[in-house]
Protein backbone atom coordinates (compact mmCIF):
# COMPACT_ATOMS: atom_id res chain seq x y z
CA UNK A 1 0.00 0.00 0.00
CA UNK A 2 1.20 3.49 -0.82
CA UNK A 3 0.88 6.67 1.22
CA UNK A 4 2.35 10.15 0.81
CA UNK A 5 4.28 11.67 3.71
CA UNK A 6 5.04 15.40 3.81
CA UNK A 7 7.31 16.70 6.56
CA UNK A 8 8.09 20.38 7.15
CA UNK A 9 11.19 21.59 5.25
CA UNK A 10 11.38 18.35 3.23
CA UNK A 11 10.13 17.05 -0.09
CA UNK A 12 6.98 14.96 0.03
CA UNK A 13 7.58 11.28 -0.71
CA UNK A 14 5.63 8.16 -1.52
CA UNK A 15 6.15 5.34 0.97
CA UNK A 16 5.12 1.71 0.51
CA UNK A 17 3.96 0.02 3.69
CA UNK A 18 2.07 -3.06 4.79
CA UNK A 19 0.60 -1.31 7.85
CA UNK A 20 -0.72 2.19 7.11
CA UNK A 21 -1.80 2.83 10.71
CA UNK A 22 1.69 2.01 12.01
CA UNK A 23 3.33 4.22 9.35
CA UNK A 24 1.07 7.12 10.35
CA UNK A 25 1.92 6.67 14.03
CA UNK A 26 5.64 6.66 13.18
CA UNK A 27 5.39 9.76 10.95
CA UNK A 28 3.11 11.85 13.16
CA UNK A 29 3.08 10.35 16.63
CA UNK A 30 0.00 10.33 18.81
CA UNK A 31 -3.03 12.56 18.84
CA UNK A 32 -3.93 12.38 15.15
CA UNK A 33 -6.99 13.68 13.39
CA UNK A 34 -7.92 13.84 9.74
CA UNK A 35 -9.74 15.88 7.15
CA UNK A 36 -11.02 14.88 3.73
CA UNK A 37 -10.84 18.17 1.82
CA UNK A 38 -10.67 16.95 -1.77
CA UNK A 39 -13.98 17.12 -3.67
CA UNK A 40 -12.63 15.02 -6.55
CA UNK A 41 -11.04 12.43 -4.21
CA UNK A 42 -13.55 12.16 -1.38
CA UNK A 43 -11.93 9.01 0.01
CA UNK A 44 -8.51 10.68 0.47
CA UNK A 45 -7.73 12.02 3.93
CA UNK A 46 -5.00 14.25 5.27
CA UNK A 47 -3.91 12.83 8.63
CA UNK A 48 -2.23 15.39 10.90
CA UNK A 49 -0.99 15.70 14.45
CA UNK A 50 -3.47 17.44 16.75
CA UNK A 51 -0.75 19.08 18.89
CA UNK A 52 0.98 20.66 15.90
CA UNK A 53 -2.29 22.11 14.65
CA UNK A 54 -3.27 23.56 18.03
CA UNK A 55 0.12 25.08 18.80
CA UNK A 56 0.88 26.01 15.16
CA UNK A 57 4.32 24.41 15.33
CA UNK A 58 6.45 23.85 12.21
CA UNK A 59 4.48 25.36 9.30
CA UNK A 60 4.32 22.78 6.52
CA UNK A 61 1.90 23.30 3.62
CA UNK A 62 -1.25 25.22 2.74
CA UNK A 63 -3.98 22.89 1.54
CA UNK A 64 -5.72 24.98 -1.07
CA UNK A 65 -8.09 22.60 -2.84
CA UNK A 66 -11.04 23.09 -0.53
CA UNK A 67 -13.67 25.77 -0.36
CA UNK A 68 -11.69 27.33 2.47
CA UNK A 69 -7.90 26.76 2.38
CA UNK A 70 -6.30 25.60 5.61
CA UNK A 71 -2.69 25.40 6.79
CA UNK A 72 -1.06 22.22 8.03
CA UNK A 73 1.54 22.42 10.78
CA UNK A 74 3.93 19.56 11.42
CA UNK A 75 4.06 16.38 9.33
CA UNK A 76 1.05 14.96 7.54
CA UNK A 77 0.13 11.79 5.69
CA UNK A 78 -2.16 11.41 2.69
CA UNK A 79 -4.04 8.11 2.58
CA UNK A 80 -7.54 6.74 2.09
CA UNK A 81 -10.05 6.07 4.82
CA UNK A 82 -12.42 3.14 4.51
CA UNK A 83 -14.83 2.07 7.24
CA UNK A 84 -12.98 4.18 9.82
CA UNK A 85 -9.60 2.62 9.00
CA UNK A 86 -6.68 4.16 7.13
CA UNK A 87 -5.60 2.34 3.96
CA UNK A 88 -3.24 3.04 1.08
CA UNK A 89 -3.71 5.23 -1.98
CA UNK A 90 -4.01 4.02 -5.54
CA UNK A 91 -0.88 4.44 -7.69
CA UNK A 92 -2.55 7.36 -9.49
CA UNK A 93 -3.52 9.09 -6.25
CA UNK A 94 -0.05 8.63 -4.75
CA UNK A 95 1.59 10.14 -7.83
CA UNK A 96 -0.91 13.00 -8.02
CA UNK A 97 -0.62 14.07 -4.37
CA UNK A 98 3.15 13.62 -4.14
CA UNK A 99 3.50 15.91 -7.15
CA UNK A 100 1.00 18.46 -5.81
CA UNK A 101 2.63 18.72 -2.36
CA UNK A 102 6.21 17.85 -3.34
CA UNK A 103 7.81 21.15 -2.30
CA UNK A 104 7.64 22.34 1.29
CA UNK A 105 6.24 25.80 1.95
CA UNK A 106 7.15 28.52 4.36
CA UNK A 107 4.70 30.77 6.13
CA UNK A 108 5.39 34.50 6.21
CA UNK A 109 3.31 36.67 8.54
CA UNK A 110 2.99 40.43 8.39
CA UNK A 111 1.11 41.48 11.55
CA UNK A 112 0.98 45.14 10.48
CA UNK A 113 -0.85 44.39 7.22
CA UNK A 114 -2.62 41.40 8.81
CA UNK A 115 -1.68 39.03 6.01
CA UNK A 116 -0.24 35.54 5.91
CA UNK A 117 1.51 34.25 2.80
CA UNK A 118 2.53 30.70 1.99
CA UNK A 119 5.27 30.22 -0.55
CA UNK A 120 6.80 26.96 -1.85
CA UNK A 121 10.57 26.59 -1.91
CA UNK A 122 13.14 24.02 -2.94
CA UNK A 123 15.29 22.88 0.03
CA UNK A 124 18.12 21.87 -2.34
CA UNK A 125 18.40 25.45 -3.62
CA UNK A 126 18.67 26.78 -0.08
CA UNK A 127 21.58 24.45 0.62
CA UNK A 128 23.44 25.72 -2.44
CA UNK A 129 23.19 29.41 -1.47
CA UNK A 130 26.50 30.83 -0.30
CA UNK A 131 26.78 31.62 3.37
CA UNK A 132 26.73 35.26 4.36
CA UNK A 133 30.16 36.40 5.47
CA UNK A 134 30.32 38.04 8.84
CA UNK A 135 32.72 40.98 8.83
CA UNK A 136 35.74 40.46 11.03
CA UNK A 137 35.92 42.54 14.16
CA UNK A 138 38.80 44.90 14.62
CA UNK A 139 40.86 44.64 17.78
CA UNK A 140 38.98 47.57 19.31
CA UNK A 141 35.59 45.90 18.70
CA UNK A 142 36.60 42.62 20.32
CA UNK A 143 36.83 44.16 23.78
ZAMIMI-204347 format. One record per atom (N, C-alpha, C): residue number from 1; residue in three letters; atom name; x, y, z. Coordinates in pm, whole numbers, m for minus. Layout:
residues N
[NUM; "ALA"; "CA"; [X; Y; Z]]
...
//
This chain:
residues 143
[1; "UNK"; "N"; [84; m117; 0]]
[1; "UNK"; "CA"; [0; 0; 0]]
[1; "UNK"; "C"; [89; 124; 0]]
[2; "UNK"; "N"; [43; 226; m71]]
[2; "UNK"; "CA"; [120; 349; m82]]
[2; "UNK"; "C"; [51; 462; m8]]
[3; "UNK"; "N"; [135; 545; 58]]
[3; "UNK"; "CA"; [88; 667; 122]]
[3; "UNK"; "C"; [187; 777; 86]]
[4; "UNK"; "N"; [146; 901; 104]]
[4; "UNK"; "CA"; [235; 1015; 81]]
[4; "UNK"; "C"; [262; 1080; 216]]
[5; "UNK"; "N"; [389; 1100; 247]]
[5; "UNK"; "CA"; [428; 1167; 371]]
[5; "UNK"; "C"; [494; 1299; 335]]
[6; "UNK"; "N"; [448; 1407; 402]]
[6; "UNK"; "CA"; [504; 1540; 381]]
[6; "UNK"; "C"; [546; 1598; 515]]
[7; "UNK"; "N"; [676; 1611; 534]]
[7; "UNK"; "CA"; [731; 1670; 656]]
[7; "UNK"; "C"; [767; 1815; 630]]
[8; "UNK"; "N"; [765; 1900; 733]]
[8; "UNK"; "CA"; [809; 2038; 715]]
[8; "UNK"; "C"; [954; 2043; 666]]
[9; "UNK"; "N"; [984; 2135; 578]]
[9; "UNK"; "CA"; [1119; 2159; 525]]
[9; "UNK"; "C"; [1178; 2042; 447]]
[10; "UNK"; "N"; [1092; 1949; 401]]
[10; "UNK"; "CA"; [1138; 1835; 323]]
[10; "UNK"; "C"; [1045; 1812; 205]]
[11; "UNK"; "N"; [1097; 1744; 103]]
[11; "UNK"; "CA"; [1013; 1705; m9]]
[11; "UNK"; "C"; [912; 1601; 38]]
[12; "UNK"; "N"; [795; 1603; m22]]
[12; "UNK"; "CA"; [698; 1496; 3]]
[12; "UNK"; "C"; [749; 1369; m64]]
[13; "UNK"; "N"; [712; 1253; m10]]
[13; "UNK"; "CA"; [758; 1128; m71]]
[13; "UNK"; "C"; [652; 1020; m58]]
[14; "UNK"; "N"; [653; 931; m154]]
[14; "UNK"; "CA"; [563; 816; m152]]
[14; "UNK"; "C"; [633; 703; m77]]
[15; "UNK"; "N"; [562; 644; 15]]
[15; "UNK"; "CA"; [615; 534; 97]]
[15; "UNK"; "C"; [526; 411; 73]]
[16; "UNK"; "N"; [588; 297; 58]]
[16; "UNK"; "CA"; [512; 171; 51]]
[16; "UNK"; "C"; [519; 105; 188]]
[17; "UNK"; "N"; [404; 62; 237]]
[17; "UNK"; "CA"; [396; 2; 369]]
[17; "UNK"; "C"; [289; m107; 372]]
[18; "UNK"; "N"; [307; m202; 459]]
[18; "UNK"; "CA"; [207; m306; 479]]
[18; "UNK"; "C"; [105; m264; 584]]
[19; "UNK"; "N"; [146; m174; 676]]
[19; "UNK"; "CA"; [60; m131; 785]]
[19; "UNK"; "C"; [51; 21; 785]]
[20; "UNK"; "N"; [m55; 75; 724]]
[20; "UNK"; "CA"; [m72; 219; 711]]
[20; "UNK"; "C"; [m84; 285; 848]]
[21; "UNK"; "N"; [m160; 225; 937]]
[21; "UNK"; "CA"; [m180; 283; 1071]]
[21; "UNK"; "C"; [m47; 298; 1145]]
[22; "UNK"; "N"; [38; 198; 1135]]
[22; "UNK"; "CA"; [169; 201; 1201]]
[22; "UNK"; "C"; [257; 308; 1137]]
[23; "UNK"; "N"; [254; 321; 1005]]
[23; "UNK"; "CA"; [333; 422; 935]]
[23; "UNK"; "C"; [289; 562; 974]]
[24; "UNK"; "N"; [158; 582; 991]]
[24; "UNK"; "CA"; [107; 712; 1035]]
[24; "UNK"; "C"; [156; 743; 1175]]
[25; "UNK"; "N"; [147; 647; 1265]]
[25; "UNK"; "CA"; [192; 667; 1403]]
[25; "UNK"; "C"; [340; 702; 1406]]
[26; "UNK"; "N"; [420; 638; 1322]]
[26; "UNK"; "CA"; [564; 666; 1318]]
[26; "UNK"; "C"; [590; 806; 1262]]
[27; "UNK"; "N"; [517; 847; 1160]]
[27; "UNK"; "CA"; [539; 976; 1095]]
[27; "UNK"; "C"; [489; 1093; 1179]]
[28; "UNK"; "N"; [377; 1074; 1248]]
[28; "UNK"; "CA"; [311; 1185; 1316]]
[28; "UNK"; "C"; [317; 1174; 1467]]
[29; "UNK"; "N"; [315; 1053; 1519]]
[29; "UNK"; "CA"; [308; 1035; 1663]]
[29; "UNK"; "C"; [164; 1019; 1705]]
[30; "UNK"; "N"; [136; 1049; 1830]]
[30; "UNK"; "CA"; [0; 1033; 1881]]
[30; "UNK"; "C"; [m86; 1155; 1857]]
[31; "UNK"; "N"; [m210; 1144; 1894]]
[31; "UNK"; "CA"; [m303; 1256; 1884]]
[31; "UNK"; "C"; [m332; 1299; 1742]]
[32; "UNK"; "N"; [m368; 1205; 1656]]
[32; "UNK"; "CA"; [m393; 1238; 1515]]
[32; "UNK"; "C"; [m540; 1268; 1490]]
[33; "UNK"; "N"; [m564; 1350; 1390]]
[33; "UNK"; "CA"; [m699; 1368; 1339]]
[33; "UNK"; "C"; [m688; 1387; 1189]]
[34; "UNK"; "N"; [m799; 1377; 1119]]
[34; "UNK"; "CA"; [m792; 1384; 974]]
[34; "UNK"; "C"; [m900; 1474; 917]]
[35; "UNK"; "N"; [m876; 1514; 793]]
[35; "UNK"; "CA"; [m974; 1588; 715]]
[35; "UNK"; "C"; [m975; 1529; 575]]
[36; "UNK"; "N"; [m1089; 1536; 510]]
[36; "UNK"; "CA"; [m1102; 1488; 373]]
[36; "UNK"; "C"; [m1145; 1607; 287]]
[37; "UNK"; "N"; [m1049; 1691; 247]]
[37; "UNK"; "CA"; [m1084; 1817; 182]]
[37; "UNK"; "C"; [m1092; 1816; 30]]
[38; "UNK"; "N"; [m1078; 1699; m32]]
[38; "UNK"; "CA"; [m1067; 1695; m177]]
[38; "UNK"; "C"; [m1200; 1653; m241]]
[39; "UNK"; "N"; [m1269; 1746; m306]]
[39; "UNK"; "CA"; [m1398; 1712; m367]]
[39; "UNK"; "C"; [m1388; 1603; m474]]
[40; "UNK"; "N"; [m1279; 1602; m549]]
[40; "UNK"; "CA"; [m1263; 1502; m655]]
[40; "UNK"; "C"; [m1214; 1367; m602]]
[41; "UNK"; "N"; [m1155; 1366; m485]]
[41; "UNK"; "CA"; [m1104; 1243; m421]]
[41; "UNK"; "C"; [m1160; 1236; m279]]
[42; "UNK"; "N"; [m1287; 1212; m268]]
[42; "UNK"; "CA"; [m1355; 1216; m138]]
[42; "UNK"; "C"; [m1302; 1113; m39]]
[43; "UNK"; "N"; [m1244; 1005; m88]]
[43; "UNK"; "CA"; [m1193; 901; 1]]
[43; "UNK"; "C"; [m1053; 931; 54]]
[44; "UNK"; "N"; [m986; 1035; 3]]
[44; "UNK"; "CA"; [m851; 1068; 47]]
[44; "UNK"; "C"; [m856; 1160; 168]]
[45; "UNK"; "N"; [m780; 1124; 270]]
[45; "UNK"; "CA"; [m773; 1202; 393]]
[45; "UNK"; "C"; [m633; 1255; 415]]
[46; "UNK"; "N"; [m626; 1371; 478]]
[46; "UNK"; "CA"; [m500; 1425; 527]]
[46; "UNK"; "C"; [m500; 1396; 676]]
[47; "UNK"; "N"; [m402; 1319; 722]]
[47; "UNK"; "CA"; [m391; 1283; 863]]
[47; "UNK"; "C"; [m280; 1368; 923]]
[48; "UNK"; "N"; [m315; 1443; 1029]]
[48; "UNK"; "CA"; [m223; 1539; 1090]]
[48; "UNK"; "C"; [m214; 1516; 1240]]
[49; "UNK"; "N"; [m112; 1575; 1300]]
[49; "UNK"; "CA"; [m99; 1570; 1445]]
[49; "UNK"; "C"; [m178; 1681; 1511]]
[50; "UNK"; "N"; [m261; 1646; 1608]]
[50; "UNK"; "CA"; [m347; 1744; 1675]]
[50; "UNK"; "C"; [m264; 1852; 1747]]
[51; "UNK"; "N"; [m156; 1813; 1812]]
[51; "UNK"; "CA"; [m75; 1908; 1889]]
[51; "UNK"; "C"; [m14; 2014; 1797]]
[52; "UNK"; "N"; [38; 1971; 1682]]
[52; "UNK"; "CA"; [98; 2066; 1590]]
[52; "UNK"; "C"; [m5; 2167; 1541]]
[53; "UNK"; "N"; [m125; 2121; 1514]]
[53; "UNK"; "CA"; [m229; 2211; 1465]]
[53; "UNK"; "C"; [m270; 2312; 1572]]
[54; "UNK"; "N"; [m284; 2267; 1694]]
[54; "UNK"; "CA"; [m327; 2356; 1803]]
[54; "UNK"; "C"; [m221; 2460; 1837]]
[55; "UNK"; "N"; [m96; 2417; 1841]]
[55; "UNK"; "CA"; [12; 2508; 1880]]
[55; "UNK"; "C"; [76; 2579; 1761]]
[56; "UNK"; "N"; [35; 2542; 1640]]
[56; "UNK"; "CA"; [88; 2601; 1516]]
[56; "UNK"; "C"; [241; 2590; 1510]]
[57; "UNK"; "N"; [289; 2469; 1537]]
[57; "UNK"; "CA"; [432; 2441; 1533]]
[57; "UNK"; "C"; [471; 2396; 1392]]
[58; "UNK"; "N"; [586; 2432; 1347]]
[58; "UNK"; "CA"; [645; 2385; 1221]]
[58; "UNK"; "C"; [550; 2399; 1103]]
[59; "UNK"; "N"; [533; 2520; 1049]]
[59; "UNK"; "CA"; [448; 2536; 930]]
[59; "UNK"; "C"; [493; 2440; 820]]
[60; "UNK"; "N"; [398; 2378; 751]]
[60; "UNK"; "CA"; [432; 2278; 652]]
[60; "UNK"; "C"; [377; 2315; 514]]
[61; "UNK"; "N"; [249; 2301; 492]]
[61; "UNK"; "CA"; [190; 2330; 362]]
[61; "UNK"; "C"; [52; 2392; 379]]
[62; "UNK"; "N"; [10; 2469; 278]]
[62; "UNK"; "CA"; [m125; 2522; 274]]
[62; "UNK"; "C"; [m206; 2432; 182]]
[63; "UNK"; "N"; [m312; 2376; 234]]
[63; "UNK"; "CA"; [m398; 2289; 154]]
[63; "UNK"; "C"; [m504; 2379; 90]]
[64; "UNK"; "N"; [m493; 2397; m39]]
[64; "UNK"; "CA"; [m572; 2498; m107]]
[64; "UNK"; "C"; [m679; 2443; m200]]
[65; "UNK"; "N"; [m713; 2318; m190]]
[65; "UNK"; "CA"; [m809; 2260; m284]]
[65; "UNK"; "C"; [m949; 2249; m225]]
[66; "UNK"; "N"; [m972; 2313; m115]]
[66; "UNK"; "CA"; [m1104; 2309; m53]]
[66; "UNK"; "C"; [m1172; 2443; m72]]
[67; "UNK"; "N"; [m1297; 2450; m29]]
[67; "UNK"; "CA"; [m1367; 2577; m36]]
[67; "UNK"; "C"; [m1296; 2682; 47]]
[68; "UNK"; "N"; [m1243; 2642; 160]]
[68; "UNK"; "CA"; [m1169; 2733; 247]]
[68; "UNK"; "C"; [m1031; 2673; 274]]
[69; "UNK"; "N"; [m925; 2732; 217]]
[69; "UNK"; "CA"; [m790; 2676; 238]]
[69; "UNK"; "C"; [m754; 2669; 386]]
[70; "UNK"; "N"; [m675; 2570; 422]]
[70; "UNK"; "CA"; [m630; 2560; 561]]
[70; "UNK"; "C"; [m483; 2520; 565]]
[71; "UNK"; "N"; [m410; 2574; 664]]
[71; "UNK"; "CA"; [m269; 2540; 679]]
[71; "UNK"; "C"; [m251; 2411; 757]]
[72; "UNK"; "N"; [m143; 2341; 727]]
[72; "UNK"; "CA"; [m106; 2222; 803]]
[72; "UNK"; "C"; [27; 2251; 871]]
[73; "UNK"; "N"; [32; 2224; 999]]
[73; "UNK"; "CA"; [154; 2242; 1078]]
[73; "UNK"; "C"; [205; 2104; 1118]]
[74; "UNK"; "N"; [336; 2086; 1111]]
[74; "UNK"; "CA"; [393; 1956; 1142]]
[74; "UNK"; "C"; [374; 1860; 1025]]
[75; "UNK"; "N"; [418; 1736; 1041]]
[75; "UNK"; "CA"; [406; 1638; 933]]
[75; "UNK"; "C"; [261; 1597; 907]]
[76; "UNK"; "N"; [236; 1552; 784]]
[76; "UNK"; "CA"; [105; 1496; 754]]
[76; "UNK"; "C"; [119; 1381; 657]]
[77; "UNK"; "N"; [16; 1297; 655]]
[77; "UNK"; "CA"; [13; 1179; 569]]
[77; "UNK"; "C"; [m114; 1185; 486]]
[78; "UNK"; "N"; [m101; 1154; 358]]
[78; "UNK"; "CA"; [m216; 1141; 269]]
[78; "UNK"; "C"; [m243; 992; 247]]
[79; "UNK"; "N"; [m365; 951; 275]]
[79; "UNK"; "CA"; [m404; 811; 258]]
[79; "UNK"; "C"; [m555; 807; 234]]
[80; "UNK"; "N"; [m610; 689; 220]]
[80; "UNK"; "CA"; [m754; 674; 209]]
[80; "UNK"; "C"; [m810; 627; 343]]
[81; "UNK"; "N"; [m939; 652; 360]]
[81; "UNK"; "CA"; [m1005; 607; 482]]
[81; "UNK"; "C"; [m1129; 528; 441]]
[82; "UNK"; "N"; [m1130; 402; 482]]
[82; "UNK"; "CA"; [m1242; 314; 451]]
[82; "UNK"; "C"; [m1292; 249; 579]]
[83; "UNK"; "N"; [m1420; 266; 605]]
[83; "UNK"; "CA"; [m1483; 207; 724]]
[83; "UNK"; "C"; [m1408; 244; 852]]
[84; "UNK"; "N"; [m1366; 370; 862]]
[84; "UNK"; "CA"; [m1298; 418; 982]]
[84; "UNK"; "C"; [m1153; 376; 997]]
[85; "UNK"; "N"; [m1098; 311; 894]]
[85; "UNK"; "CA"; [m960; 262; 900]]
[85; "UNK"; "C"; [m879; 324; 786]]
[86; "UNK"; "N"; [m755; 358; 815]]
[86; "UNK"; "CA"; [m668; 416; 713]]
[86; "UNK"; "C"; [m609; 306; 625]]
[87; "UNK"; "N"; [m615; 328; 494]]
[87; "UNK"; "CA"; [m560; 234; 396]]
[87; "UNK"; "C"; [m480; 312; 294]]
[88; "UNK"; "N"; [m412; 241; 206]]
[88; "UNK"; "CA"; [m324; 304; 108]]
[88; "UNK"; "C"; [m397; 374; m6]]
[89; "UNK"; "N"; [m322; 453; m79]]
[89; "UNK"; "CA"; [m371; 523; m198]]
[89; "UNK"; "C"; [m353; 435; m321]]
[90; "UNK"; "N"; [m427; 467; m425]]
[90; "UNK"; "CA"; [m401; 402; m554]]
[90; "UNK"; "C"; [m271; 460; m609]]
[91; "UNK"; "N"; [m212; 393; m708]]
[91; "UNK"; "CA"; [m88; 444; m769]]
[91; "UNK"; "C"; [m110; 583; m826]]
[92; "UNK"; "N"; [m225; 606; m889]]
[92; "UNK"; "CA"; [m255; 736; m949]]
[92; "UNK"; "C"; [m268; 844; m842]]
[93; "UNK"; "N"; [m336; 812; m733]]
[93; "UNK"; "CA"; [m352; 909; m625]]
[93; "UNK"; "C"; [m217; 942; m561]]
[94; "UNK"; "N"; [m135; 840; m537]]
[94; "UNK"; "CA"; [m5; 863; m475]]
[94; "UNK"; "C"; [80; 955; m562]]
[95; "UNK"; "N"; [82; 930; m691]]
[95; "UNK"; "CA"; [159; 1014; m783]]
[95; "UNK"; "C"; [105; 1156; m787]]
[96; "UNK"; "N"; [m26; 1169; m794]]
[96; "UNK"; "CA"; [m91; 1300; m802]]
[96; "UNK"; "C"; [m62; 1385; m678]]
[97; "UNK"; "N"; [m79; 1329; m559]]
[97; "UNK"; "CA"; [m62; 1407; m437]]
[97; "UNK"; "C"; [85; 1430; m402]]
[98; "UNK"; "N"; [172; 1337; m436]]
[98; "UNK"; "CA"; [315; 1362; m414]]
[98; "UNK"; "C"; [360; 1479; m501]]
[99; "UNK"; "N"; [314; 1482; m624]]
[99; "UNK"; "CA"; [350; 1591; m715]]
[99; "UNK"; "C"; [292; 1724; m667]]
[100; "UNK"; "N"; [167; 1723; m625]]
[100; "UNK"; "CA"; [100; 1846; m581]]
[100; "UNK"; "C"; [166; 1907; m457]]
[101; "UNK"; "N"; [206; 1823; m362]]
[101; "UNK"; "CA"; [263; 1872; m236]]
[101; "UNK"; "C"; [412; 1842; m223]]
[102; "UNK"; "N"; [480; 1823; m336]]
[102; "UNK"; "CA"; [621; 1785; m334]]
[102; "UNK"; "C"; [708; 1886; m259]]
[103; "UNK"; "N"; [697; 2014; m292]]
[103; "UNK"; "CA"; [781; 2115; m230]]
[103; "UNK"; "C"; [725; 2161; m96]]
[104; "UNK"; "N"; [811; 2177; 3]]
[104; "UNK"; "CA"; [764; 2234; 129]]
[104; "UNK"; "C"; [730; 2382; 108]]
[105; "UNK"; "N"; [660; 2439; 201]]
[105; "UNK"; "CA"; [624; 2580; 195]]
[105; "UNK"; "C"; [664; 2647; 324]]
[106; "UNK"; "N"; [689; 2776; 315]]
[106; "UNK"; "CA"; [715; 2852; 436]]
[106; "UNK"; "C"; [604; 2953; 455]]
[107; "UNK"; "N"; [577; 2985; 578]]
[107; "UNK"; "CA"; [470; 3077; 613]]
[107; "UNK"; "C"; [533; 3209; 654]]
[108; "UNK"; "N"; [490; 3317; 588]]
[108; "UNK"; "CA"; [539; 3450; 621]]
[108; "UNK"; "C"; [422; 3532; 673]]
[109; "UNK"; "N"; [439; 3592; 790]]
[109; "UNK"; "CA"; [331; 3667; 854]]
[109; "UNK"; "C"; [371; 3813; 863]]
[110; "UNK"; "N"; [280; 3900; 823]]
[110; "UNK"; "CA"; [299; 4043; 839]]
[110; "UNK"; "C"; [188; 4093; 930]]
[111; "UNK"; "N"; [217; 4110; 1061]]
[111; "UNK"; "CA"; [111; 4148; 1155]]
[111; "UNK"; "C"; [60; 4290; 1131]]
[112; "UNK"; "N"; [141; 4377; 1073]]
[112; "UNK"; "CA"; [98; 4514; 1048]]
[112; "UNK"; "C"; [m11; 4515; 940]]
[113; "UNK"; "N"; [13; 4445; 831]]
[113; "UNK"; "CA"; [m85; 4439; 722]]
[113; "UNK"; "C"; [m190; 4330; 744]]
[114; "UNK"; "N"; [m171; 4250; 847]]
[114; "UNK"; "CA"; [m262; 4140; 881]]
[114; "UNK"; "C"; [m279; 4043; 765]]
[115; "UNK"; "N"; [m165; 4002; 709]]
[115; "UNK"; "CA"; [m168; 3903; 601]]
[115; "UNK"; "C"; [m74; 3787; 635]]
[116; "UNK"; "N"; [m107; 3673; 580]]
[116; "UNK"; "CA"; [m24; 3554; 591]]
[116; "UNK"; "C"; [m4; 3502; 450]]
[117; "UNK"; "N"; [121; 3478; 413]]
[117; "UNK"; "CA"; [151; 3425; 280]]
[117; "UNK"; "C"; [222; 3292; 294]]
[118; "UNK"; "N"; [187; 3199; 206]]
[118; "UNK"; "CA"; [253; 3070; 199]]
[118; "UNK"; "C"; [323; 3063; 65]]
[119; "UNK"; "N"; [450; 3028; 69]]
[119; "UNK"; "CA"; [527; 3022; m55]]
[119; "UNK"; "C"; [609; 2894; m61]]
[120; "UNK"; "N"; [599; 2818; m171]]
[120; "UNK"; "CA"; [680; 2696; m185]]
[120; "UNK"; "C"; [827; 2731; m208]]
[121; "UNK"; "N"; [914; 2642; m166]]
[121; "UNK"; "CA"; [1057; 2659; m191]]
[121; "UNK"; "C"; [1122; 2523; m208]]
[122; "UNK"; "N"; [1239; 2525; m269]]
[122; "UNK"; "CA"; [1314; 2402; m294]]
[122; "UNK"; "C"; [1427; 2394; m191]]
[123; "UNK"; "N"; [1424; 2297; m99]]
[123; "UNK"; "CA"; [1529; 2288; 3]]
[123; "UNK"; "C"; [1669; 2272; m57]]
[124; "UNK"; "N"; [1681; 2207; m172]]
[124; "UNK"; "CA"; [1812; 2187; m234]]
[124; "UNK"; "C"; [1872; 2321; m276]]
[125; "UNK"; "N"; [1790; 2413; m322]]
[125; "UNK"; "CA"; [1840; 2545; m362]]
[125; "UNK"; "C"; [1889; 2623; m242]]
[126; "UNK"; "N"; [1823; 2607; m129]]
[126; "UNK"; "CA"; [1867; 2678; m8]]
[126; "UNK"; "C"; [2002; 2628; 40]]
[127; "UNK"; "N"; [2029; 2500; 21]]
[127; "UNK"; "CA"; [2158; 2445; 62]]
[127; "UNK"; "C"; [2272; 2494; m25]]
[128; "UNK"; "N"; [2241; 2529; m150]]
[128; "UNK"; "CA"; [2344; 2572; m244]]
[128; "UNK"; "C"; [2376; 2720; m231]]
[129; "UNK"; "N"; [2295; 2798; m160]]
[129; "UNK"; "CA"; [2319; 2941; m147]]
[129; "UNK"; "C"; [2445; 2963; m63]]
[130; "UNK"; "N"; [2528; 3057; m107]]
[130; "UNK"; "CA"; [2650; 3083; m30]]
[130; "UNK"; "C"; [2616; 3143; 107]]
[131; "UNK"; "N"; [2699; 3109; 203]]
[131; "UNK"; "CA"; [2678; 3162; 337]]
[131; "UNK"; "C"; [2716; 3310; 339]]
[132; "UNK"; "N"; [2642; 3385; 422]]
[132; "UNK"; "CA"; [2673; 3526; 436]]
[132; "UNK"; "C"; [2799; 3539; 520]]
[133; "UNK"; "N"; [2892; 3620; 472]]
[133; "UNK"; "CA"; [3016; 3640; 547]]
[133; "UNK"; "C"; [2994; 3744; 655]]
[134; "UNK"; "N"; [3040; 3712; 772]]
[134; "UNK"; "CA"; [3032; 3804; 884]]
[134; "UNK"; "C"; [3161; 3885; 884]]
[135; "UNK"; "N"; [3149; 4018; 884]]
[135; "UNK"; "CA"; [3272; 4098; 883]]
[135; "UNK"; "C"; [3354; 4073; 1009]]
[136; "UNK"; "N"; [3484; 4068; 990]]
[136; "UNK"; "CA"; [3574; 4046; 1103]]
[136; "UNK"; "C"; [3575; 4169; 1191]]
[137; "UNK"; "N"; [3587; 4145; 1320]]
[137; "UNK"; "CA"; [3592; 4254; 1416]]
[137; "UNK"; "C"; [3735; 4304; 1427]]
[138; "UNK"; "N"; [3747; 4433; 1441]]
[138; "UNK"; "CA"; [3880; 4490; 1462]]
[138; "UNK"; "C"; [3917; 4467; 1608]]
[139; "UNK"; "N"; [4041; 4489; 1641]]
[139; "UNK"; "CA"; [4086; 4464; 1778]]
[139; "UNK"; "C"; [4009; 4550; 1878]]
[140; "UNK"; "N"; [3973; 4669; 1841]]
[140; "UNK"; "CA"; [3898; 4757; 1931]]
[140; "UNK"; "C"; [3757; 4706; 1954]]
[141; "UNK"; "N"; [3695; 4640; 1857]]
[141; "UNK"; "CA"; [3559; 4590; 1870]]
[141; "UNK"; "C"; [3551; 4460; 1950]]
[142; "UNK"; "N"; [3660; 4389; 1961]]
[142; "UNK"; "CA"; [3660; 4262; 2032]]
[142; "UNK"; "C"; [3646; 4279; 2182]]
[143; "UNK"; "N"; [3685; 4395; 2232]]
[143; "UNK"; "CA"; [3683; 4416; 2378]]
[143; "UNK"; "C"; [3549; 4451; 2429]]
//
